[in-house]
Amino acid sequence: MAYNILLMGASYGSLLASKLLFGGHSIHLVCLPAEADLINAEGFEVRLPVRGRKDPVVLRSRELPGKVTAGPASGIDPKSYDLVGLCMQEPQYRAPGVRELLDAVAKSRVPCMSIMNMPPLPYVKRVPGLDYAALEPAYTDPRVWDSFDSATITLNSPDPQAIRPPDGKANELMVTLPTNFKCAKFDDERSTAILRQLEKDVDGARFDTPEGKIELPVKFRVYDSIFVPLAKWAMLLAGNYRCVTKDGIRTAQEAVHSDIETSRSVYNFVFDLCVKLGAKPEDLVPFEKYAAAAQSLVRPASAARALQNGAPNIERADKLVQLIARQKGLSLPAIDAQVALVDERLAANRKKAAAA
């Protein structure tokens, strides 16, 4: 069965879209006017590295079985879609137009799958035993999530890493780490059935090459445990946020490997916290596997780059984890220091923006 899917955010959203289009689904991307014009005129393309091949495979949306369109946040009826994906970073959901669309999505009760590093507040409410109001300071504007029912939202961990090619256009994406999307099921089985169909479609996708049809990396995996996507937390705190330094930023590879023991202690602290929340160790990723993957992360994380470029707000999964840990009577000096540093850098950015 082919679905109508709305993806809010074309930058990272085009990676997921490139996989879902193999199933013949219709996808509409919400994005900026210049991006939308380019995608509607030319489609988009994703460069995907494949093990054993020298050159990446290039997925061109117009050559795939499904259909893709793009446009602004205005004039969209979420009820005309079977599934909505949130592919922007958390601070962007309070932007005019996007905020109103997000609220309409919430009220429509159409199944909504977040693909953010920062889990939406209504998804966190699926984790039992937390004081959710006390976690609101980690969010740019927690009120944008008020209309959601936790039963209609799930989390898909954006584990695959991708960037805009430095010499590329706004409709081009290059995958730098071709790992899998990891999505938790919905509370509702009918909504979960959509996810399982998408998983099957992506699994069955084959790409034509001169040497024949090949299987592609970056699968879409659906899990019964709500904690599987939270495996990303340990990676974010041991790598992504530690790209931020007092003097600037560094690559994720440097953040992890320049002081491997601190990285390990941060990672294992967050790993153990997730287990305390209800995760099974097998839901999560061991540090050694992450550290090996981090060797290929030769760019600073997107949050660090945004901070360096003067952003007044970034996703604060670091603060969210810190606040959750405190509710469990736990803390780690390395995490507290990193959160304080990001706070300080953000405060400086806001002061500079206010003076401009």
C-alpha positions in Angstrom: 0.0 0.0 0.0 1.3 3.5 -0.9 1.0 6.2 1.7 0.9 10.0 1.7 3.7 11.2 3.9 4.4 14.7 5.1 8.0 15.5 6.1 8.7 18.8 7.8 12.2 19.7 6.8 13.9 18.9 3.5 17.6 19.0 4.6 17.7 15.8 6.6 14.2 14.8 5.5 15.4 14.1 2.0 17.6 11.3 3.3 14.6 9.4 4.8 12.5 10.4 1.8 15.1 8.8 -0.6 14.6 5.5 1.2 10.8 5.7 1.4 10.3 6.6 -2.2 11.4 3.0 -3.1 8.1 1.9 -1.7 6.1 4.1 -4.2 4.9 6.5 -1.5 4.0 10.1 -2.1 6.1 12.5 0.0 5.6 16.2 0.5 8.6 18.2 2.0 8.0 21.4 4.0 10.9 23.7 3.4 12.1 27.2 2.5 10.9 28.7 -0.8 14.3 28.4 -2.6 14.6 24.7 -1.6 11.0 24.0 -2.6 11.4 25.6 -6.0 14.6 23.6 -6.6 13.0 20.3 -5.5 9.9 20.9 -7.5 11.9 21.7 -10.6 14.7 19.1 -10.3 13.8 16.7 -7.5 16.6 16.0 -5.0 19.6 13.7 -4.9 21.3 11.8 -2.1 24.9 10.5 -2.4 25.1 7.2 -0.5 28.4 5.3 0.1 28.1 1.5 -0.4 30.6 -0.9 1.0 32.8 -2.4 -1.7 32.2 0.4 -4.2 34.7 3.2 -4.9 32.1 5.8 -5.8 28.9 6.5 -3.9 25.5 5.6 -5.4 23.5 8.7 -6.3 19.8 8.4 -5.5 17.7 10.8 -7.7 14.2 11.3 -6.4 12.8 11.5 -9.9 14.2 8.1 -10.8 12.6 6.4 -7.8 9.2 4.8 -7.8 7.5 7.3 -5.5 6.6 11.0 -6.0 8.0 14.0 -4.1 6.8 17.6 -3.9 7.8 20.5 -1.8 6.4 23.7 -0.4 5.9 26.1 2.5 4.3 25.3 5.9 1.2 27.2 5.0 -1.9 25.8 3.4 -1.3 22.2 4.5 -4.1 19.9 5.9 -2.4 17.2 8.0 -5.5 15.0 7.8 -4.7 14.4 4.1 -1.6 12.5 5.1 -1.1 9.0 6.7 2.1 9.9 8.5 3.9 13.1 9.5 7.7 13.2 10.0 9.4 16.0 12.0 12.8 16.4 10.4 13.8 19.9 11.5 15.8 20.7 14.6 13.8 21.4 17.8 14.2 25.3 17.9 12.7 25.6 14.4 9.3 24.4 15.5 8.5 27.7 17.1 9.1 29.6 13.8 6.0 31.4 12.4 4.1 29.1 10.1 5.9 26.0 11.3 4.5 26.4 14.8 0.9 26.6 13.4 1.5 23.6 11.2 2.9 21.6 14.1 -0.2 22.4 16.2 -2.5 21.4 13.3 -0.6 18.1 13.1 -1.0 17.5 16.8 -4.8 18.2 16.7 -5.3 16.1 13.6 -4.1 13.0 15.6 -2.3 11.8 12.4 0.6 9.5 13.5 3.6 11.7 13.9 7.2 10.4 13.8 10.0 12.7 15.1 13.4 12.4 13.5 15.2 14.8 15.9 18.1 14.4 18.2 16.0 16.1 20.8 12.9 14.0 21.6 9.7 16.0 21.6 8.3 16.6 25.1 5.2 14.4 24.4 7.5 11.5 23.5 9.4 11.9 26.7 6.1 11.5 28.5 6.0 7.9 27.2 8.9 7.3 29.6 7.3 6.5 33.0 8.2 8.1 36.3 9.5 11.5 35.4 8.5 15.0 36.4 7.8 16.2 32.8 7.2 19.9 33.8 10.7 20.0 35.4 12.2 19.1 32.0 10.7 22.0 30.1 13.7 24.3 30.6 15.6 22.0 28.1 13.2 23.0 25.3 13.3 26.2 23.3 9.6 26.6 23.6 7.9 23.7 25.4 4.4 25.2 24.6 4.6 24.2 20.9 4.1 20.6 22.1 1.1 21.2 24.2 -1.6 19.9 21.8 0.0 16.5 21.3 -1.3 13.3 22.7 1.7 11.1 23.6 -0.1 8.1 22.0 0.1 9.7 18.5 3.9 10.5 18.5 7.0 8.4 18.3 10.7 8.9 17.9 13.0 7.8 15.1 16.6 8.1 16.0 18.5 10.0 13.2 21.6 7.8 13.4 22.7 8.1 9.8 24.9 11.2 9.3 24.5 13.4 6.3 25.7 16.9 5.2 25.1 19.3 2.3 28.1 18.8 0.0 30.3 22.0 0.3 30.1 22.5 -3.5 26.5 21.3 -3.8 23.0 22.8 -4.2 20.2 23.0 -1.7 18.6 19.9 -3.1 21.7 17.7 -2.7 22.7 15.6 0.3 25.8 13.5 1.0 25.7 10.6 3.6 28.8 10.4 5.7 27.8 7.6 8.1 25.3 5.1 6.5 23.8 3.6 9.7 20.2 2.7 10.2 17.2 4.8 11.3 15.8 3.3 14.6 12.1 4.0 15.2 10.1 3.1 18.3 6.6 1.7 17.7 3.5 3.8 18.4 1.1 3.0 21.2 -1.5 2.4 18.5 -1.0 -0.8 16.5 -2.7 0.6 13.4 -0.1 3.4 13.3 2.7 1.0 14.0 1.5 -1.1 11.0 2.4 1.9 8.8 6.0 1.9 10.2 6.3 -1.9 9.6 5.2 -1.5 6.0 7.8 1.2 5.5 10.4 -1.0 7.1 9.5 -3.8 4.7 9.6 -1.4 1.7 13.1 -0.1 2.6 14.4 -3.7 3.2 13.2 -4.8 -0.2 14.6 -1.8 -2.1 17.2 -2.6 -4.8 19.2 -0.2 -6.9 20.1 -0.7 -10.5 23.9 -0.5 -11.3 26.0 -1.6 -14.3 26.8 -4.8 -12.4 23.2 -5.5 -11.5 20.7 -4.7 -8.7 22.3 -4.1 -5.3 21.1 -3.7 -1.8 21.6 -0.3 -0.2 22.6 0.7 3.3 20.6 3.0 5.7 17.6 0.7 6.6 14.5 1.8 8.5 14.1 -0.4 11.6 11.0 -0.5 13.9 11.4 -1.6 17.6 8.9 -2.5 20.3 11.0 -0.7 23.0 10.5 3.0 23.4 14.1 3.2 24.6 15.9 2.1 21.5 16.0 5.7 19.9 17.3 7.0 23.2 20.6 5.2 22.5 21.5 8.4 20.7 21.6 10.3 24.0 24.9 8.8 25.0 26.4 9.5 21.6 25.3 13.1 21.7 26.7 13.8 25.2 30.0 11.9 24.6 30.5 13.3 21.1 28.2 16.0 19.7 28.1 18.5 22.6 31.7 17.9 23.4 32.5 19.4 20.0 31.9 22.7 21.8 35.0 24.1 23.5 35.7 27.3 25.3 37.6 28.6 22.3 35.5 27.4 19.5 34.6 23.9 18.1 36.3 20.7 17.1 35.3 17.6 15.2 33.3 14.8 16.7 36.3 12.5 16.2 38.5 14.8 18.2 35.8 15.2 20.9 35.6 11.5 21.5 39.2 10.4 20.9 41.3 13.3 22.3 40.2 12.2 25.8 38.8 8.7 25.4 38.4 8.0 29.2 36.2 11.1 29.7 34.3 10.2 26.6 33.8 6.7 28.0 32.7 7.9 31.4 30.1 10.3 29.9 28.8 7.7 27.5 28.5 5.0 30.2 26.8 7.4 32.6 24.1 8.1 30.0 23.9 4.5 29.1 23.3 3.5 32.8 20.7 6.3 33.1 18.7 4.9 30.2 18.8 1.5 31.9 17.5 3.1 35.1 14.6 4.6 33.1 13.6 1.2 31.8 15.9 0.4 28.8 17.4 -3.0 28.5 21.2 -3.0 27.8 20.5 -4.6 24.4 18.3 -1.6 23.5 21.4 0.5 23.6 24.8 0.7 21.8 28.0 -0.2 23.6 30.7 2.5 23.9 33.3 0.6 21.8 30.9 0.4 18.8 30.2 4.2 19.0 33.9 5.1 19.5 34.8 3.1 16.4 32.1 4.9 14.3 33.3 8.3 15.7 36.6 7.8 14.0 34.9 8.7 10.7 33.1 11.8 12.1 35.5 14.4 10.8 33.3 17.4 11.1 32.0 19.2 14.1 28.4 18.3 15.1 25.6 20.4 13.6 24.7 21.9 17.0 28.3 22.9 17.6 28.5 24.5 14.1 25.2 26.4 14.7 26.6 27.7 18.1 29.8 28.8 16.4 27.8 30.6 13.8 25.9 32.7 16.4 22.7 30.7 16.8 20.7 31.9 19.8 19.1 28.5 20.3 20.2 24.9 19.6 18.8 21.5 20.5 19.6 20.9 24.2 19.6 17.1 24.6 22.5 17.7 26.9 20.4 19.7 29.3 17.5 17.3 29.0 19.7 14.3 30.0 21.2 16.4 32.9 17.7 17.3 34.2 16.5 13.7 34.0 19.6 12.4 35.8 19.0 14.9 38.6 15.5 13.5 39.0 17.2 10.2 39.6 19.6 11.7 42.1 22.5 11.4 39.7 25.1 13.8 38.2 28.5 13.7 36.5 30.9 16.7 36.7 31.9 16.3 33.0 28.3 16.6 31.9 27.6 19.5 34.2 30.6 21.4 32.9 29.7 20.8 29.3 26.1 21.9 29.8 27.4 25.1 31.6 29.7 25.8 28.7 26.9 25.5 26.1 24.7 27.7 28.3 27.5 30.3 28.4 28.1 30.2 24.7 24.4 30.6 24.0 24.1 33.5 26.4 26.9 35.2 24.5 25.2 34.6 21.2 21.9 36.0 22.5 23.6 39.1 23.9 25.4 39.7 20.7 22.1 39.3 18.7 20.3 41.7 21.0 23.0 44.3 20.5 23.0 44.1 16.7 
